[in-house]
Amino acid sequence: MMPADNHTFFAPVTYILTGIPGTEESHVWIAIPFCLMYVTTLYGNFLLLFIILTEQSLHEPMYLFLSMLAAADLLLSSTTVPKMLAVFWFRAREISFASCLTQMFFIHASFIAESAILLGMAFDRYVAICDPLRYTTRLTKLVIGKIGLAIVTRSFCIIFPLIFLVKQLKFCKTNLLPHNYCDYMGVARLACDDITVSVWYGVAVAILAIGLDAVLIALSYGLILRAVFRLPSKDARLKALRTCGSHVCVILMFYIPGFFSFFAHRFGHIIPGYILILLANLYVLIPPMLNPIVYAVTTKEILKQVINLFYRCCSRSFLLSPRRQQKMLWDLEIKARFSLEL
């Protein structure tokens, strides 16, 4: 890096988001699947939140954690995707420095929060399967509320220093940001200061926060599997595995793209830039879109409420007779039961 004395420093007022470099001619077409995924994310997560909040029988720890996950997914995708679409479709590439820092904060804070929520869900499953007699006394609504507050506090305390580090940097290069949203390392690399502290703080967050969460989740499911295979009944084992299967799918969808994108950005210098940015886009698009779908399909209670909601909407829209309504509800329940058994 060149000495600071050879540069003219400036305080960035705005950044120019370039989108995905090398694919400018395809931006309009790339935005179409992004938009469809975002609409699916909004619909799925709002539906999940509506069902959990309005159905009294779902006010249990597992579903309260699931509502937290849906809220974090909405925050993560809504912080990034609208600006992406504006860049791709309307060439609205300018973003103020303050807006960039705000977007950066909410992106990384929601990612840290999701990791902690998944850890909370793993703990919930551990208590439910390994210590079921104490489940209701250990995980009360008050305890869940305290866990939620701790998740928000931890996310703020971890991510706020990142914003402070970026604000302390001196910039002398271009204000062109080769991305379609404000990524922490993308902004830091535009500085003329030594960013070693920023880089290693990011690595420490990945290892000590996200990495530790992943290790504790793996440990929880290791203990769960050990307890499951000790159950005497085959049906009980299958039921426990089916309950945990959806959680494992969501965990893998969250951590694999996130870790791959993180390490590719820092150590994958041979990977083309447009692939790195595309990966960064996928980890803020795919998990929030698929999470409600996975839980709606694999969780019997949620699927039942989705079917009932769909049935009520259809009966009101088409003014079906009572007998027709009952037959339609039976058909939907039979299909749902059959899909869960498969």
N, C-alpha and C positions, 0 to 999 in steps of 0.2 A: 504494500500500500504506500502511496506517495506521501511525503510529509505534509502535514496540514498547512504549513506556511506557503506552499505552492498553490493553494486553492483559495477561492473567494467563497466564504460561507454565506448561506442564505437561510432564512426561516421559511420552510415550505408553506405556502398558503393553500395550494390545491395540488392534487396528484391527477395524472391522466392514466386511467386504466386502459390498457391496450387489448384486453381480452386474451384469447389464446393465440400467441404469436405463431405465424405461419399458416393460420387457418382463417384469415380475415374474410376471404371470399365465401367461406362456408358458415360464417357466424349466424346468418339468418336461419339456416337449416339446423345448426347445432342447438339453437335456442328452442326449437320445437319440442324435442324430447325433454329438455330441461323444464320447459313450461308444463308439459303433461305430468312429469314426475312431481313438480311442485303442487299442482292442483290435486293430484292423488294424495300427497302428503297432507295438505290442508284438510281435505275431506276426511281422510282416514283418521287423523289425530283428533280433529274436532268431534267426529262421531264417537271415538273412543272416550274422550273426555265427557261428552254429553251423557253417554250410557252409564259411565261409572259414577258421575255426580248425581244423576237423577234416579238411579236404581239403588234402593236402600240395601239390598242384599249383597251388593258389591262393595260396600264400605268396609272392606277387610284389608289387612296390611298389603297383601300381594297386589290388589287392584289400586290401592292408594299409591304404591310405588309405580305402578304402571301409568297412573295419571300424571305423576311427576315426570316420567320418561316422555310421555306425549307432549307435555308442556315444554320440556327441554328441546325436543325435536322441532316443535313449532318455532321456538326462538332461534335455533340454529339455522333452519332453512329460510325463515322469513328475514333474517339478518343479511343473508347473502343473495338468495335467488332473485328478488326483485331488481337489485342493482345489476346482476348478471344480465337479466333480460333487457334492461334499459341499455346496457352497453352493446349487446348483440343486435337488438332490433332498432333502437333509436339513436345509436352512437352517442349516448349521454355518458361520456367517459370521464368527465370531471367529477372529482369528489374532494371536498375540503379536508384539510389536515385534521380538524376536530372530528368530522364525520368519519374519517378513516380510522382514527384512534378508537372512536365509539364502536364502529363495526368490528374492529380487531378485538376489542375487549369482549363483546358479546359472543363472538364466534368461539374464542378460546375458553371463555368462562362456561358457556353451555356445553362444550366438549368435556371439560373437567367435571361438570355437574353430571353429565350422562354417565361418565365412568363411575362416579360415586353412587349414582342411583342403581346401576347394574350390580355394584357390590352390595348395596342394601337389599336388592332382590335376591341375590345369592344367599345372603344371611337369612332372609325370610324363608327361603326353601330349605336351608339347613335346619333351622329350628322346627319347621313344620314336619320334616321327615325324621330327623335325628332326635328331637326332643318334643314330640307332639303334645305331651301332657302340660307343658309349660308355655305352649304357643300363645294362648290368649292372655296370659299374665305377663309375658316378656314383651310382646309386640302389641301394646295398647295404642289407641289413637294418639295419646299424649306422647308416647315414645316415638311414633312415626312422625309427629309434628316436630319434635326435637331433632330427629335425624334429618328431616327436610331443611330445617334452619341451619344445621351444621353443614349440610351440603352447599347451601348458598354462601355461607360464611367462608368455607374453605375455598370455593371457586373464586370469590372476590379477593381473598388474601393471597392466593397464588398468582392470579392474573394481573392484579394492580401493579406489582413491580415491573412487569413487562411493559406496561404503558409508560411508567415512570422512566424506564431505561430508554425507550424510544424518544421520549420528549427531551432527554438530555443529550441526544446525539446531535452532531453538527452536520448539516447537509451542504454539499457543494456540487453534486452531480446533477444529472437530469431528474426531472420530476415525473418521468414516464415510468409507470409501475407495470411490469410485464405480468399482469394477472387480471382477473375480472372481479376480484374483491381484495380487500386489504389484509394480506397475510403478514404475520409478524416478521418472519425472516425476509420476506420480499421487501418490506419497507426498510428494515435495518440494513440491508445490503446497499441501499442507495446512499448511505451515510459515508462521509470521509473519515470519521473517527474509527478507532480500533473497536470492532464489535465483538471481541473475544468474550467479554463478560456476558453480552446478550446471547451469544451462541451457547455458552456453557450453562447459562441459566435455563434456556430452553431445553437443553439436554437433561439437566437436573429435574426439571418439571416432568419431562417424559418418563424418566426412570423412577423418580421417587414418588410421583403422584399417580400417573397413568400406569406405569409398570408395576408399582406396588399393589394397586387395585386389581390388576390382572392376575398377579400372583395369589392374592387373597381369594379371588373368585375361583381360580383353579383349585386351590386348597379346599375351599368350601365344597365344590362339586366332587372332588376326590373323596371327601368324607361322606358326602351324600351317596355316591355310588357304592361305597363300602357298606353303608347302612342298608341300601336298597337290596343288594345281593344277599344280605342276611335275612331278609323277610321270608317267612315260610311259604307264603302264598304267591303263586305265579301271577295271579291277577293283580295283587297288590304291587308286585314289582313292576308290572307293565304300566299300571296307573301312575306310579311314582316317576317312572322314566318318561312317560308321555307328558307329565306335568313339567318336568325339567327340560324336556326337549326343546320347547319353544324358547325358553330362556337361553339355552346354549346357542341356538340359531341366531338370536338377537345379539348375543355377546360376540360371536364370531364375525357377524356383519359389521359390528361397531369397531372392534379392535384391529382386524386384519387390514382394512383399507387405511385406517388412521395411522397405524405403525408403519405401513409400507410407504405412505406418503411422507411421513415425518423423516424417516431415514433416507429415503430417496432424495429429498430436498437437501439434506445435509451432507450425504456421503455419495450420492449417485451422480457424480459429475459427468459420467459418460451417457446418461439418459437424456434424450432430447427434451428441451424445455416445454414443448407443447404437451408431451406425455405427462410430465410432472404436474402441470397445471390441470390437465384433464383428470388425473388421479385426485388432485386436491378438490376438484369439483364433485367427483363421485362420492367422496366420503362425507360431504355435506348434503348430498342428494339421496343416495340410495338407502342408508340406514333409516332416516326419518320417514321415507316412503314405505319401506318394507315392514318396519316394526309393527304398526297397527294391523297390517295384513296377516302377519305371522300369528299374532295373538288372537285375532278374530277367527282365524281358521282352526287353530290348535287348542283354544280354550273353550270348553263346552259352555260355561256360563255366559261368556261374552258373545259367543256365536248365537246362543239362544236369544239374548237380548237384541242382537242385530236382526235376527229373523223376525222377532215380534215387532220391532220398529218398522221393518220393511213391510210387514203384513198390515200394520195399521195405516201406513202411508198408502198402500195399494187399495185397501178397502175404502179409504176416504176418497181416493182419486176416481175409482171406477164404480163406487156405490154398489158393491157386491151384496147379494142377499146373505142372510146369516148362515144358511147351509153352505153356500159357496165359499164364504169366508172361512168356515170351520174346515172344509175340505182343503182349501188352500194352505191353511196353517198346518194341518196334518202332513200334507205333502212336503212342505218345507222342513218340518221337524224330522221326518223320516230321512230326507236327503242329508240333513245336517248330521244326524246320528250315524248314518252310513259312512259319511266322509270321515267322522272322528274315529270310527272303528277301524277304517283302513289306515 
